[in-house]
Amino acid sequence: MSTLAILGGTPVRTAPMVTSGKRFDETELHELKEALEQQTLFYWFGEKVKTFRKQFAELYGMKHCHMVSSGTAALHVATASIGIGPGDEVITTPITDQGTIVAIVAQGGVPVFADLDPHVYAITAETIAPCITPKTKAIIVVHLAGSPADLDPILALAKQHGLRVIEDCAQSYLCRYKGRLAGTMGDIGCFSMNDFKHISAGDAGIVITNDDVLSERAGLYLDKGYRRDGSGRRPEILAANYRPSELHGAVAIAQLRKLPRICERRNALGDRLTAGIQGTPGIHPHKVLEGCASSYWFYLGRMDPKVLGVSRDDFVKAVAAEGVPVTPGYIQRMVYEYPVLTEHHAYDTCSYPWDGIYGRAIPYGPGMCPVAETIEATSWRAPITEFMTEQDVDDIVAAVRKVASHYAAAAAR
């Protein structure tokens, strides 16, 4: 067994790993030129946003698609469209972006957190069920890091209790659950097109649904309540301005053409990493459910401190010293540990919606979801992008196996 680089040995890799590259090219420039030549950038007067909506709906096999200004906006439009209001409880995951929470609280809803599957990193029907109360109105399922949650049991549970299901697919374009695309199985699917996702329009989001009523409501909630059907009816609801511009639509059209290739490549590389580290002592690969496919926004593996006899942070330092870009964890702490929740301080002048008048004063803080906290404390993250090579992945595999085998052998002595 070779000496670890962190102990003075030769690293697995000495050349920097290239994980990014040229995402935008003449394809986007062509679409942008056409958008500008329209002499309007308003989404309802131009053709770019309309074209993107049609193409994305066709790709996902859905009746309706709306484009909005961000992934957070998509989630807010979704919670508004399904009727979340003051005091309504929405069950979701503690490992997610704050945008998921904003979408709930902005409607006066109360976030409730279910624990996670230890290797799929998503809420499950078993963890959701104890969280359901008479105030529960919906579930937001986050398909984390490109991989699908186990959705069929969740949908069955939701149907049993009359709950709406929103799928947060911000990190999971073209990921498949038993042959079906994530985002197409719940009431509404939401996506992000910020600069860090599989495809980007700078900042934009997407809402898809097969429900005619929810689609109509989504169209109102993204556009200040205005009806663009020529009826002349004035706004009947209070809604934000989440409209995209034709510039967003133009870039999105070009990016959408690249999406299948991007996801196919990421799937191949992520699965290659899993195959390479499978069976390594003290290492748990990023699990993708049987019959499903991940598009790997990133790769989130776990290590077992008891087997390896070392902390997660020391393990990651040793792997990184081998010349591969591995980092500790994902969000560092659960969203229910954020002050906005622990202090019930979404609004400056009151504790709404946790005021006991509208919603429960839930005591957020450490310990709420022990499995999720263990995931964050023992996970390591590796990049998976369409710009990487098989050799890049093989070097990550070699570094993880080298470090894990060293520590496991030492711990067993």
C-alpha positions in Angstrom: 0.0 0.0 0.0 1.5 3.3 -1.1 2.0 6.1 1.4 -0.7 8.8 1.6 0.3 12.1 0.0 -0.7 13.9 3.2 2.0 11.8 4.9 4.7 12.6 2.3 3.8 10.0 -0.3 3.3 10.5 -4.1 -0.2 11.9 -4.9 -2.5 10.0 -7.2 -2.7 13.1 -9.5 -0.4 16.1 -10.0 -2.1 17.9 -12.8 -5.1 20.2 -12.0 -8.4 18.6 -12.8 -10.5 20.6 -15.3 -14.2 20.4 -14.3 -15.6 23.4 -16.2 -15.5 24.6 -19.8 -17.3 26.5 -22.5 -21.0 26.4 -21.8 -22.1 29.2 -24.2 -21.3 29.6 -27.9 -22.6 30.7 -31.2 -25.8 28.8 -30.6 -26.8 31.2 -27.8 -25.5 34.2 -29.7 -27.8 33.3 -32.7 -30.9 33.0 -30.4 -30.0 36.3 -28.6 -29.6 38.1 -32.0 -33.0 36.9 -33.1 -34.5 38.0 -29.7 -33.1 41.5 -30.1 -34.3 41.7 -33.7 -37.9 41.3 -32.5 -37.6 44.8 -31.0 -39.3 43.6 -27.9 -38.0 41.7 -24.9 -41.4 41.3 -23.2 -42.1 37.6 -22.8 -45.7 37.8 -24.0 -45.0 39.8 -27.2 -41.9 37.9 -28.3 -41.5 34.3 -29.4 -38.4 33.0 -27.5 -40.1 32.3 -24.1 -43.1 30.8 -25.8 -40.8 28.6 -27.9 -38.8 27.4 -24.9 -42.0 26.6 -23.0 -43.3 24.5 -25.8 -40.0 22.7 -26.3 -39.5 22.0 -22.6 -43.1 20.7 -22.3 -42.5 18.4 -25.2 -39.2 17.1 -23.8 -41.0 16.2 -20.5 -44.2 15.1 -22.1 -46.3 17.6 -20.1 -49.3 19.7 -21.1 -48.1 23.0 -19.5 -44.8 24.7 -19.0 -44.2 28.2 -17.6 -40.8 30.0 -17.5 -40.1 32.3 -14.5 -37.3 34.4 -13.3 -35.6 31.9 -10.9 -35.8 28.5 -9.4 -37.0 30.1 -6.1 -39.7 31.9 -8.1 -40.7 28.6 -9.6 -41.2 27.1 -6.2 -43.1 30.2 -4.9 -45.4 30.1 -7.9 -46.0 26.4 -7.2 -46.8 26.9 -3.5 -49.1 29.8 -4.4 -50.8 27.8 -7.2 -51.7 24.9 -4.9 -53.2 27.3 -2.4 -50.7 27.3 0.5 -51.8 30.0 2.9 -51.3 31.2 6.5 -50.6 28.4 8.9 -50.6 25.6 6.3 -47.8 23.1 6.9 -45.6 21.9 4.1 -43.3 18.9 4.7 -39.9 19.0 3.1 -36.2 18.1 3.5 -33.7 19.7 5.8 -30.9 19.4 3.2 -31.9 21.9 0.5 -31.5 25.5 -0.7 -33.2 28.3 1.2 -35.3 28.9 -1.8 -37.4 25.8 -0.8 -38.1 27.5 2.5 -38.8 30.9 1.0 -41.5 29.5 -1.2 -43.3 28.1 1.8 -42.9 31.0 4.3 -43.7 33.7 1.6 -47.2 32.2 1.4 -47.5 32.2 5.2 -46.9 28.5 5.3 -44.9 26.6 8.0 -42.0 24.3 7.0 -42.0 20.9 8.6 -38.9 18.8 8.2 -38.9 15.0 7.6 -35.7 12.9 7.9 -33.9 11.4 5.0 -32.9 8.1 3.6 -29.3 7.7 4.6 -27.9 7.0 1.1 -30.5 8.4 -1.3 -30.5 11.7 0.7 -34.3 12.3 0.2 -37.4 12.3 2.3 -39.4 9.0 2.3 -42.9 8.0 2.9 -41.8 6.5 6.2 -40.2 9.7 7.4 -43.0 11.9 6.1 -45.9 10.0 7.7 -45.2 11.0 11.3 -45.0 14.7 10.3 -48.5 14.8 8.9 -51.0 16.8 11.0 -54.4 18.3 10.3 -52.6 21.4 9.1 -50.5 19.6 6.5 -51.4 20.7 3.0 -48.4 19.7 0.8 -45.1 17.9 0.4 -42.1 19.4 -1.4 -39.9 16.5 -2.5 -36.3 17.6 -3.4 -34.5 15.3 -5.8 -31.1 16.0 -4.5 -27.9 16.2 -6.6 -29.4 14.7 -9.7 -30.9 11.6 -8.1 -34.6 10.8 -7.7 -36.4 10.3 -4.4 -38.5 7.1 -3.9 -41.6 8.8 -5.2 -44.3 6.1 -5.6 -44.8 5.5 -1.8 -44.8 9.3 -1.3 -47.4 9.8 -3.9 -49.5 7.0 -2.4 -49.2 8.6 1.1 -50.1 12.0 -0.3 -53.2 10.7 -2.0 -54.3 8.9 1.2 -54.2 12.2 3.1 -55.3 14.5 0.3 -52.0 16.3 0.0 -50.4 18.1 -3.0 -46.9 17.1 -4.1 -44.4 19.6 -5.5 -41.2 18.1 -7.0 -38.1 20.3 -6.6 -35.9 19.3 -9.6 -33.5 22.2 -9.5 -30.6 19.8 -9.3 -32.1 17.0 -11.3 -32.7 17.6 -14.9 -33.6 14.5 -16.9 -33.2 12.2 -13.9 -35.5 9.2 -14.1 -37.6 7.3 -11.5 -38.5 3.9 -12.8 -38.5 5.2 -16.4 -40.4 8.4 -15.6 -38.9 11.8 -15.5 -38.6 13.6 -12.2 -40.9 16.6 -12.2 -43.7 14.8 -14.1 -45.2 12.7 -11.3 -46.4 15.2 -8.6 -48.8 18.0 -9.1 -46.1 20.5 -10.1 -42.5 20.2 -11.1 -40.0 23.0 -10.5 -36.5 23.6 -12.1 -33.7 26.2 -11.8 -31.7 27.7 -14.6 -29.2 29.7 -12.5 -25.6 29.7 -13.4 -24.7 26.6 -11.4 -27.2 24.1 -12.8 -27.0 21.6 -15.7 -28.2 24.4 -18.0 -28.3 28.1 -17.4 -30.0 31.2 -18.6 -28.2 33.3 -16.0 -31.1 33.2 -13.6 -34.4 31.6 -14.6 -36.8 28.8 -13.5 -39.4 26.5 -14.9 -42.8 25.2 -13.7 -44.5 22.2 -15.4 -47.8 20.6 -14.7 -50.5 18.5 -16.4 -53.3 20.2 -14.3 -55.1 22.9 -16.3 -56.3 24.8 -13.2 -52.8 24.8 -11.6 -51.3 26.0 -14.9 -53.8 28.9 -15.2 -53.0 29.9 -11.6 -49.2 29.6 -12.2 -49.6 31.9 -15.2 -51.2 34.5 -12.9 -48.8 34.1 -10.0 -45.8 34.7 -12.1 -47.2 37.8 -13.7 -48.7 40.0 -11.0 -52.1 38.4 -11.5 -52.5 39.7 -15.0 -54.4 37.7 -17.6 -52.7 37.7 -21.0 -55.7 36.2 -22.8 -57.1 39.4 -24.1 -60.1 39.3 -21.7 -59.2 42.6 -20.1 -59.9 41.2 -16.6 -57.8 43.0 -14.0 -55.8 41.2 -11.3 -57.9 39.2 -8.8 -55.0 38.0 -6.7 -51.9 39.5 -5.2 -48.9 38.1 -7.0 -45.3 39.0 -7.6 -43.5 39.8 -10.9 -41.6 36.7 -11.7 -41.6 37.2 -15.5 -38.6 36.1 -17.6 -37.4 38.2 -20.5 -36.9 37.2 -24.1 -33.2 37.2 -23.4 -33.7 34.5 -20.8 -35.9 32.6 -23.3 -33.3 32.9 -26.1 -30.4 31.5 -24.0 -32.7 28.8 -22.6 -33.6 27.5 -26.1 -30.0 27.1 -27.0 -29.2 25.4 -23.6 -32.1 23.0 -23.9 -30.6 21.5 -27.1 -27.5 20.6 -25.1 -29.3 19.2 -22.1 -29.7 15.5 -23.2 -25.9 15.3 -24.0 -25.0 17.0 -20.7 -27.1 14.7 -18.6 -26.1 11.5 -20.5 -22.4 12.4 -19.9 -22.9 13.1 -16.2 -24.9 9.9 -15.8 -22.1 7.9 -17.3 -19.3 9.5 -15.2 -21.3 9.4 -12.0 -22.1 5.7 -12.4 -18.4 5.1 -13.2 -17.4 6.6 -9.9 -19.9 4.5 -8.0 -18.7 1.3 -9.7 -15.1 2.3 -8.9 -15.5 2.8 -5.2 -18.1 0.1 -4.6 -16.9 -2.3 -1.9 -14.2 0.1 -0.6 -14.1 -0.3 3.2 -15.8 2.5 5.1 -17.2 4.1 1.9 -20.8 4.4 1.0 -21.4 5.5 -2.7 -24.0 8.0 -3.8 -27.0 5.6 -4.1 -29.3 5.7 -7.1 -32.4 3.6 -6.6 -32.8 0.4 -8.7 -34.4 1.1 -12.1 -33.6 4.8 -11.8 -31.0 7.1 -13.4 -29.2 10.1 -11.9 -27.9 13.2 -13.8 -25.4 13.9 -11.0 -25.4 17.6 -10.3 -22.6 16.6 -8.0 -21.5 13.3 -6.4 -22.2 12.9 -2.7 -20.6 9.9 -1.1 -20.3 9.1 2.6 -17.6 7.7 4.8 -17.9 5.7 8.1 -15.8 7.2 10.8 -16.0 4.0 12.9 -14.6 1.8 10.1 -12.0 4.3 9.0 -11.0 5.5 12.5 -10.8 9.1 11.3 -13.1 12.1 11.1 -14.8 13.1 7.9 -12.8 16.3 7.6 -9.5 14.5 8.0 -10.6 12.0 5.5 -11.4 14.7 3.0 -8.1 16.5 3.6 -6.3 13.3 2.9 -8.2 12.6 -0.3 -7.8 16.2 -1.5 -4.0 15.9 -0.9 -4.0 13.2 -3.5 -4.7 15.9 -6.1 -8.5 15.5 -6.6 -11.1 18.2 -5.9 -13.1 16.5 -3.1 -14.7 18.7 -0.4 -16.6 18.1 2.9 -20.4 17.8 2.9 -22.9 20.0 1.1 -24.7 22.7 3.0 -22.7 22.4 6.3 -25.8 22.7 8.5 -29.5 21.9 8.2 -31.8 24.6 7.0 -33.8 24.3 10.2 -30.7 25.7 12.0 -30.9 29.0 10.1 -31.7 31.9 12.3 -34.7 32.8 10.1 -36.3 29.6 11.4 -34.8 29.1 14.9 -35.7 32.7 15.8 -39.1 32.6 13.9 -37.9 35.8 12.3 -39.1 35.8 8.6 -40.5 39.3 9.1 -39.0 42.1 11.1 -42.0 43.1 13.2 -43.6 39.8 14.2 -43.2 36.0 14.5 -45.7 35.2 11.7 -46.5 32.6 10.5 -45.3 30.8 13.7 -47.3 33.1 16.0 -49.7 30.5 17.3 -52.5 32.4 15.6 -51.9 31.2 12.1 -49.3 28.5 12.5 -47.6 26.3 15.1 -44.5 27.8 16.9 -42.3 24.8 15.9 -39.0 24.7 17.8 -36.5 24.4 15.1 -32.9 23.4 15.8 -30.3 20.7 16.0 -31.6 17.1 16.5 -34.8 17.4 14.5 -33.6 15.0 11.7 -30.7 12.9 13.1 -30.1 10.9 9.9 -29.9 14.1 7.8 -27.4 15.5 10.3 -25.3 12.3 10.1 -25.4 12.5 6.3 -24.0 16.1 6.4 -21.4 15.1 9.1 -20.1 12.1 7.2 -20.5 13.0 3.5 -17.9 14.1 0.9 -18.6 15.7 -2.4 -16.9 15.2 -5.7 -17.5 17.1 -9.0 -19.3 15.4 -11.9 -19.5 17.6 -15.0 -19.8 17.0 -18.7 -16.3 18.5 -19.2 -14.5 15.8 -17.2 -12.9 12.7 -18.6 -13.0 9.0 -17.6 -9.4 9.5 -16.3 -10.6 12.3 -14.0 -13.2 10.0 -12.5 -10.7 7.1 -12.2 -8.3 9.4 -10.3 -11.1 10.3 -7.9 -11.8 6.6 -7.4 -8.1 5.9 -6.9 -7.7 8.6 -4.3 -10.8 7.6 -2.4 -9.8 3.9 -2.4 -6.2 4.7 -1.4 -7.1 6.9 1.5 -10.0 4.7 2.7 -7.9 1.5 2.5 -5.1 3.1 4.5 -7.3 4.3 7.3 -9.3 1.1 7.4 -6.2 -1.0 7.7 -4.8 1.3 10.5 -8.1 1.2 12.4 -8.2 -2.6 12.2 -4.8 -3.1 13.8 
